[in-house]
Structures are given as structure tokens and as C-alpha cells.
Amino acid sequence: MKIRPFRLSVLSLSLMIPAALCAVVLFLVVYSGQAMIFNGLHFVTNINWNLGDLYSDPVTVNGISIPPGANYGILVFIVGTLASSGIAILIAVPLSIGAAICLAEAVPHRIRPVLSMLVELVAVVPSVVFGLWGIAVLIPFIGHYLSPTGNGYGLLAASIVLALMITPIIASTLLDALMQVPTENRESAFALGATHFEVVSKAMMPMVRTTLIGGIVLALGRALGETMAVLMVSGGGINILPTSLFSPISTIASFIVSQLDSAEADPTNMSVRTLSEIALVLFIITLAVNAAAKLLTSGALNVRKH
């Protein structure tokens, strides 16, 4: 069979993305190999993170050189990541659905493109801008009116900032899907005596269910991996699990950034290898979220087929 140059070039380009992904994963696995051997399964269940004495002579444990007193546990950061992202999704999904339905059904046709463009522009605002807004506006508000300790930094602030960042992603995705719903479906529902609310909830939303799930997954991926904005408003909690919405937290992504300078001072390089292992854990969490979304999407498709 003769392979045409165009087909070969397209095939090569299509394989570049999975090849790059596999290369990144392979690097993380190989580079963090010693850290995985040293940390074991306690790595994800321990809440204590201690780089050890970086200025003393290294010690050898099980054939691996580490700073004296080094101990690595990331349960705090896993909880902070999942909690902030989960709360952000709970806030963002209703806002996104309401905004998308409003733009699709209530806003006049003449101004709809302008408003939808504004929604999409919010999605491309740099994360550091959201962080600065959080420090200047959100943190003082939470500290003065909501927090019993007077400290606005913590889980609630991080979740609200994340919610603002991911709401345009879900809203714009859902809006495009709602605009693609055939006019005949809407008119048929109205002809049967359905109210406007029933048309949207029973005739339109079931048709865009899969797209909505996809938009939520994209937004959740953004929330799980967000770095600077969360680092600026989360409070940088370490070695203590959050007990309330006002507890300081650290997410996996923000912790990697905040600890990188200190980890590079480790003469054994174990701290940097452990940060690579943390990055691998974040990748696994993201992969699990996408796999769950795929299952939900398949279930939604099966329901629609029947």
C-alpha cells in the first residue's frame, strides 16, 4: 500500500501531542524514581513536609542520600487542591449555566455578541490579575466581614478566585452549544404548551448535557493546575489540614512554585525530585478527573440514545 506524503505528514503531526505527553510523564517517572523509593506510599498519607537540614552533611537511608531530618508528605496539598477546586466548581457551575442561558434566551440579538465577547475576554485575563484583585478587594472583604479570625487568606478566597477564573470557560462552552440547538426543538416544545423555563430545562439542556460536562472538565483542569492566583490568596498553609473555609491552604501547583527555590538549595537534589513526584501526583489526579468525565459523558450519551 502506497503511503501518500500528505497522509504521512498529518499522521506525524497528530502523533506529536501524545508523544510530548508521554515524554513528560516518562521524565517525571524517571527523575522522581529515587524519591518514590524513599517516600513510599506514606508520601500521599503523611501531612508533614520538612526539607531537613540543608546545611549539614547528607545522610544515607536505604542507599539514598538525603538531608538530615528530611520528611516529605503531601496529603495537605492534595486536600487543598481538591477542596479549592471542588468549591470553585460548586460556585462556578450555577453561575455559568445562568449566564449562558441568559445570553442565549434573554439578551437581545443585537447586544448578544458584545456580551458573549466580554465573557470570553474574562477567560483570557492573566491569573496574576485575579490574584492582585483577590489581595486588594477579596481578602480585605473576607477578613472584615466573614472570617472570625480577621484573616482573609485561605480556602474561601482561593475558591472564589478560581471560580471567577473558570466561570467564563463553562459559560462560553455552554453558550455555543445552546446556540446550536435546532430551532425546531424549541418551537415544538412551545407548541406543546411548555413554558420558557420548561423549554430550556427539558428541551434544550438535555441536548447539551455532554457539552456541559466537557466544559466543566476543562474548567476543573484549569482549577487543579492554577498556580499564581492561588499562591497569592491561599495563605500558604503547610503541615496542617484545613478545618474551615477560612483555613490557610496550599495546592499542589502553588506549593511546587513556592518551594522550588528552597528545594534547589538541597545538595542531594532529593527535594527537587520529590517536587517532581508531586507533579506526577497532580498529573494522575487530572487524568482521573478526565477519565471520570469520559464515563459520565458516555453514560449521558447512552441515556440520550434510549
One Martini backbone bead per residue (centre of mass of N, CA, C, O) as a GRO file, in nm:
protein
  306
    1MET     BB    1   0.094   0.037   0.025
    2LYS     BB    2   0.061   0.367  -0.047
    3ILE     BB    3   0.209   0.647   0.103
    4ARG     BB    4   0.122   0.954   0.144
    5PRO     BB    5   0.261   1.249   0.231
    6PHE     BB    6   0.015   1.380   0.367
    7ARG     BB    7  -0.060   1.146   0.554
    8LEU     BB    8   0.214   1.134   0.698
    9SER     BB    9   0.219   1.425   0.808
   10VAL     BB   10  -0.045   1.411   0.970
   11LEU     BB   11   0.039   1.173   1.147
   12SER     BB   12   0.283   1.311   1.275
   13LEU     BB   13   0.131   1.550   1.402
   14SER     BB   14  -0.074   1.375   1.573
   15LEU     BB   15   0.175   1.240   1.749
   16MET     BB   16   0.303   1.478   1.910
   17ILE     BB   17   0.122   1.506   2.160
   18PRO     BB   18   0.145   1.218   2.286
   19ALA     BB   19   0.455   1.223   2.285
   20ALA     BB   20   0.491   1.463   2.478
   21LEU     BB   21   0.334   1.341   2.713
   22CYS     BB   22   0.510   1.087   2.748
   23ALA     BB   23   0.774   1.241   2.800
   24VAL     BB   24   0.687   1.381   3.061
   25VAL     BB   25   0.614   1.129   3.223
   26LEU     BB   26   0.886   0.988   3.197
   27PHE     BB   27   1.050   1.204   3.338
   28LEU     BB   28   0.903   1.199   3.612
   29VAL     BB   29   0.956   0.902   3.677
   30VAL     BB   30   1.266   0.902   3.656
   31TYR     BB   31   1.338   1.153   3.837
   32SER     BB   32   1.142   1.034   4.089
   33GLY     BB   33   1.241   0.750   4.173
   34GLN     BB   34   1.392   0.795   4.445
   35ALA     BB   35   1.153   0.931   4.587
   36MET     BB   36   0.958   0.688   4.573
   37ILE     BB   37   1.137   0.497   4.737
   38PHE     BB   38   1.161   0.675   4.996
   39ASN     BB   39   0.850   0.752   5.050
   40GLY     BB   40   0.629   0.596   4.942
   41LEU     BB   41   0.297   0.574   5.049
   42HIS     BB   42   0.330   0.807   5.270
   43PHE     BB   43   0.327   1.053   5.082
   44VAL     BB   44  -0.014   1.064   5.066
   45THR     BB   45  -0.060   1.049   5.409
   46ASN     BB   46   0.126   1.270   5.487
   47ILE     BB   47   0.151   1.610   5.651
   48ASN     BB   48   0.462   1.629   5.644
   49TRP     BB   49   0.700   1.901   5.565
   50ASN     BB   50   1.063   1.843   5.536
   51LEU     BB   51   1.383   1.933   5.422
   52GLY     BB   52   1.574   1.980   5.639
   53ASP     BB   53   1.924   1.997   5.672
   54LEU     BB   54   2.096   2.176   5.421
   55TYR     BB   55   2.388   2.230   5.601
   56SER     BB   56   2.438   1.939   5.629
   57ASP     BB   57   2.532   1.636   5.614
   58PRO     BB   58   2.445   1.382   5.451
   59VAL     BB   59   2.235   1.103   5.448
   60THR     BB   60   2.180   0.742   5.449
   61VAL     BB   61   1.883   0.583   5.300
   62ASN     BB   62   1.867   0.307   5.139
   63GLY     BB   63   2.097   0.439   4.942
   64ILE     BB   64   1.991   0.740   5.002
   65SER     BB   65   2.047   1.076   4.971
   66ILE     BB   66   1.985   1.298   5.252
   67PRO     BB   67   1.876   1.517   5.456
   68PRO     BB   68   1.856   1.583   5.770
   69GLY     BB   69   1.514   1.528   5.853
   70ALA     BB   70   1.375   1.438   5.610
   71ASN     BB   71   1.020   1.501   5.511
   72TYR     BB   72   0.749   1.370   5.298
   73GLY     BB   73   0.420   1.528   5.268
   74ILE     BB   74   0.089   1.573   5.066
   75LEU     BB   75  -0.202   1.578   5.184
   76VAL     BB   76  -0.252   1.880   5.216
   77PHE     BB   77  -0.234   1.944   4.904
   78ILE     BB   78  -0.457   1.761   4.808
   79VAL     BB   79  -0.684   1.884   4.975
   80GLY     BB   80  -0.651   2.176   4.870
   81THR     BB   81  -0.704   2.113   4.573
   82LEU     BB   82  -0.984   1.970   4.594
   83ALA     BB   83  -1.134   2.185   4.761
   84SER     BB   84  -1.099   2.438   4.583
   85SER     BB   85  -1.208   2.312   4.319
   86GLY     BB   86  -1.483   2.216   4.423
   87ILE     BB   87  -1.592   2.491   4.517
   88ALA     BB   88  -1.556   2.633   4.247
   89ILE     BB   89  -1.758   2.454   4.093
   90LEU     BB   90  -2.007   2.514   4.273
   91ILE     BB   91  -2.002   2.818   4.188
   92ALA     BB   92  -1.967   2.815   3.866
   93VAL     BB   93  -2.198   2.646   3.743
   94PRO     BB   94  -2.448   2.821   3.803
   95LEU     BB   95  -2.334   3.079   3.676
   96SER     BB   96  -2.286   2.965   3.392
   97ILE     BB   97  -2.570   2.870   3.325
   98GLY     BB   98  -2.708   3.142   3.366
   99ALA     BB   99  -2.541   3.304   3.159
  100ALA     BB  100  -2.598   3.130   2.908
  101ILE     BB  101  -2.908   3.149   2.912
  102CYS     BB  102  -2.927   3.454   2.904
  103LEU     BB  103  -2.775   3.494   2.633
  104ALA     BB  104  -2.965   3.293   2.463
  105GLU     BB  105  -3.274   3.406   2.572
  106ALA     BB  106  -3.270   3.727   2.691
  107VAL     BB  107  -3.083   3.853   2.500
  108PRO     BB  108  -3.045   4.051   2.258
  109HIS     BB  109  -2.910   4.013   1.947
  110ARG     BB  110  -2.736   4.279   1.932
  111ILE     BB  111  -2.577   4.230   2.229
  112ARG     BB  112  -2.468   3.938   2.244
  113PRO     BB  113  -2.180   3.955   2.118
  114VAL     BB  114  -2.066   4.150   2.330
  115LEU     BB  115  -2.116   3.981   2.589
  116SER     BB  116  -1.972   3.721   2.495
  117MET     BB  117  -1.697   3.859   2.461
  118LEU     BB  118  -1.662   3.939   2.758
  119VAL     BB  119  -1.661   3.654   2.869
  120GLU     BB  120  -1.412   3.557   2.703
  121LEU     BB  121  -1.210   3.771   2.817
  122VAL     BB  122  -1.199   3.665   3.109
  123ALA     BB  123  -1.048   3.392   3.030
  124VAL     BB  124  -0.767   3.571   2.941
  125VAL     BB  125  -0.695   3.660   3.206
  126PRO     BB  126  -0.450   3.686   3.403
  127SER     BB  127  -0.392   3.537   3.704
  128VAL     BB  128  -0.248   3.778   3.849
  129VAL     BB  129  -0.495   3.963   3.841
  130PHE     BB  130  -0.672   3.796   4.028
  131GLY     BB  131  -0.472   3.808   4.264
  132LEU     BB  132  -0.476   4.116   4.303
  133TRP     BB  133  -0.778   4.136   4.351
  134GLY     BB  134  -0.779   3.954   4.599
  135ILE     BB  135  -0.591   4.132   4.776
  136ALA     BB  136  -0.752   4.416   4.743
  137VAL     BB  137  -1.062   4.294   4.790
  138LEU     BB  138  -1.125   4.005   4.905
  139ILE     BB  139  -0.955   3.983   5.163
  140PRO     BB  140  -1.074   4.228   5.321
  141PHE     BB  141  -1.366   4.128   5.315
  142ILE     BB  142  -1.333   3.859   5.461
  143GLY     BB  143  -1.181   3.971   5.715
  144HIS     BB  144  -1.419   4.176   5.800
  145TYR     BB  145  -1.705   3.990   5.747
  146LEU     BB  146  -1.631   3.658   5.783
  147SER     BB  147  -1.385   3.616   5.948
  148PRO     BB  148  -1.311   3.534   6.281
  149THR     BB  149  -0.986   3.623   6.256
  150GLY     BB  150  -0.934   3.847   6.010
  151ASN     BB  151  -0.844   3.640   5.785
  152GLY     BB  152  -0.862   3.617   5.425
  153TYR     BB  153  -0.681   3.388   5.400
  154GLY     BB  154  -0.771   3.095   5.196
  155LEU     BB  155  -1.002   2.880   5.081
  156LEU     BB  156  -1.220   3.084   4.996
  157ALA     BB  157  -1.048   3.273   4.824
  158ALA     BB  158  -0.944   3.059   4.625
  159SER     BB  159  -1.225   2.965   4.525
  160ILE     BB  160  -1.329   3.235   4.412
  161VAL     BB  161  -1.102   3.286   4.212
  162LEU     BB  162  -1.144   3.024   4.053
  163ALA     BB  163  -1.439   3.074   3.975
  164LEU     BB  164  -1.382   3.329   3.803
  165MET     BB  165  -1.187   3.179   3.599
  166ILE     BB  166  -1.402   2.933   3.508
  167THR     BB  167  -1.676   3.049   3.422
  168PRO     BB  168  -1.620   3.131   3.118
  169ILE     BB  169  -1.566   2.846   3.013
  170ILE     BB  170  -1.849   2.727   3.062
  171ALA     BB  171  -2.026   2.949   2.937
  172SER     BB  172  -1.912   2.949   2.644
  173THR     BB  173  -1.961   2.650   2.586
  174LEU     BB  174  -2.270   2.647   2.642
  175LEU     BB  175  -2.355   2.870   2.447
  176ASP     BB  176  -2.272   2.731   2.185
  177ALA     BB  177  -2.465   2.489   2.227
  178LEU     BB  178  -2.737   2.645   2.247
  179MET     BB  179  -2.710   2.777   1.957
  180GLN     BB  180  -2.728   2.469   1.820
  181VAL     BB  181  -3.011   2.435   1.874
  182PRO     BB  182  -3.279   2.355   1.724
  183THR     BB  183  -3.558   2.534   1.651
  184GLU     BB  184  -3.766   2.300   1.644
  185ASN     BB  185  -3.747   2.220   1.942
  186ARG     BB  186  -3.856   2.481   2.062
  187GLU     BB  187  -4.122   2.505   1.901
  188SER     BB  188  -4.242   2.234   1.992
  189ALA     BB  189  -4.255   2.300   2.294
  190PHE     BB  190  -4.435   2.548   2.268
  191ALA     BB  191  -4.673   2.397   2.117
  192LEU     BB  192  -4.721   2.207   2.385
  193GLY     BB  193  -4.713   2.437   2.635
  194ALA     BB  194  -4.447   2.531   2.719
  195THR     BB  195  -4.243   2.692   2.898
  196HIS     BB  196  -3.953   2.853   2.902
  197PHE     BB  197  -3.828   2.682   3.124
  198GLU     BB  198  -3.903   2.403   2.998
  199VAL     BB  199  -3.749   2.438   2.737
  200VAL     BB  200  -3.470   2.461   2.863
  201SER     BB  201  -3.473   2.210   3.071
  202LYS     BB  202  -3.615   1.978   2.859
  203ALA     BB  203  -3.509   2.057   2.549
  204MET     BB  204  -3.201   2.172   2.580
  205MET     BB  205  -3.015   2.063   2.810
  206PRO     BB  206  -3.006   1.757   2.725
  207MET     BB  207  -2.846   1.825   2.450
  208VAL     BB  208  -2.589   1.969   2.633
  209ARG     BB  209  -2.465   1.777   2.844
  210THR     BB  210  -2.192   1.695   2.726
  211THR     BB  211  -2.079   1.982   2.696
  212LEU     BB  212  -2.097   2.056   2.994
  213ILE     BB  213  -1.903   1.843   3.098
  214GLY     BB  214  -1.662   1.937   2.930
  215GLY     BB  215  -1.646   2.224   3.054
  216ILE     BB  216  -1.602   2.133   3.347
  217VAL     BB  217  -1.337   1.983   3.295
  218LEU     BB  218  -1.176   2.221   3.190
  219ALA     BB  219  -1.212   2.390   3.447
  220LEU     BB  220  -1.091   2.185   3.647
  221GLY     BB  221  -0.812   2.180   3.517
  222ARG     BB  222  -0.754   2.477   3.576
  223ALA     BB  223  -0.786   2.462   3.886
  224LEU     BB  224  -0.574   2.239   3.952
  225GLY     BB  225  -0.326   2.414   3.790
  226GLU     BB  226  -0.327   2.660   3.947
  227THR     BB  227  -0.100   2.912   4.080
  228MET     BB  228  -0.070   3.226   4.135
  229ALA     BB  229  -0.349   3.302   4.247
  230VAL     BB  230  -0.340   3.098   4.482
  231LEU     BB  231  -0.071   3.188   4.612
  232MET     BB  232  -0.183   3.488   4.684
  233VAL     BB  233  -0.465   3.373   4.867
  234SER     BB  234  -0.418   3.098   5.051
  235GLY     BB  235  -0.160   3.130   5.281
  236GLY     BB  236   0.040   2.878   5.289
  237GLY     BB  237  -0.034   2.602   5.403
  238ILE     BB  238   0.143   2.384   5.642
  239ASN     BB  239   0.102   2.090   5.824
  240ILE     BB  240  -0.224   2.148   5.788
  241LEU     BB  241  -0.544   2.089   5.796
  242PRO     BB  242  -0.833   2.194   5.692
  243THR     BB  243  -1.130   2.318   5.896
  244SER     BB  244  -1.208   2.562   5.704
  245LEU     BB  245  -1.271   2.827   5.489
  246PHE     BB  246  -1.027   3.000   5.658
  247SER     BB  247  -0.805   2.819   5.595
  248PRO     BB  248  -0.498   2.767   5.518
  249ILE     BB  249  -0.347   2.686   5.200
  250SER     BB  250  -0.221   2.431   4.963
  251THR     BB  251  -0.139   2.357   4.652
  252ILE     BB  252   0.036   2.182   4.437
  253ALA     BB  253   0.117   2.406   4.236
  254SER     BB  254   0.187   2.633   4.442
  255PHE     BB  255   0.400   2.470   4.605
  256ILE     BB  256   0.609   2.427   4.387
  257VAL     BB  257   0.674   2.726   4.349
  258SER     BB  258   0.741   2.802   4.653
  259GLN     BB  259   0.975   2.552   4.681
  260LEU     BB  260   1.197   2.561   4.460
  261ASP     BB  261   1.425   2.730   4.586
  262SER     BB  262   1.471   2.550   4.836
  263ALA     BB  263   1.518   2.281   4.681
  264GLU     BB  264   1.781   2.380   4.523
  265ALA     BB  265   1.955   2.376   4.806
  266ASP     BB  266   1.975   2.077   4.776
  267PRO     BB  267   2.251   1.867   4.750
  268THR     BB  268   2.080   1.589   4.679
  269ASN     BB  269   1.801   1.655   4.510
  270MET     BB  270   1.542   1.542   4.660
  271SER     BB  271   1.343   1.780   4.656
  272VAL     BB  272   1.307   1.798   4.348
  273ARG     BB  273   1.216   1.504   4.311
  274THR     BB  274   0.962   1.541   4.489
  275LEU     BB  275   0.829   1.756   4.314
  276SER     BB  276   0.799   1.563   4.075
  277GLU     BB  277   0.610   1.372   4.223
  278ILE     BB  278   0.388   1.578   4.264
  279ALA     BB  279   0.336   1.625   3.963
  280LEU     BB  280   0.246   1.332   3.914
  281VAL     BB  281   0.000   1.343   4.098
  282LEU     BB  282  -0.146   1.565   3.942
  283PHE     BB  283  -0.169   1.405   3.682
  284ILE     BB  284  -0.341   1.175   3.799
  285ILE     BB  285  -0.579   1.348   3.886
  286THR     BB  286  -0.646   1.460   3.606
  287LEU     BB  287  -0.688   1.185   3.472
  288ALA     BB  288  -0.924   1.096   3.656
  289VAL     BB  289  -1.117   1.323   3.582
  290ASN     BB  290  -1.131   1.260   3.276
  291ALA     BB  291  -1.232   0.968   3.307
  292ALA     BB  292  -1.493   1.038   3.456
  293ALA     BB  293  -1.606   1.220   3.232
  294LYS     BB  294  -1.619   1.000   3.017
  295LEU     BB  295  -1.825   0.826   3.165
  296LEU     BB  296  -2.047   1.040   3.186
  297THR     BB  297  -2.074   1.088   2.883
  298SER     BB  298  -2.152   0.801   2.807
  299GLY     BB  299  -2.405   0.793   2.982
  300ALA     BB  300  -2.548   1.029   2.843
  301LEU     BB  301  -2.559   0.898   2.562
  302ASN     BB  302  -2.725   0.648   2.641
  303VAL     BB  303  -2.975   0.800   2.735
  304ARG     BB  304  -3.033   0.944   2.462
  305LYS     BB  305  -3.071   0.684   2.286
  306HIS     BB  306  -3.330   0.589   2.464
   0.00000   0.00000   0.00000
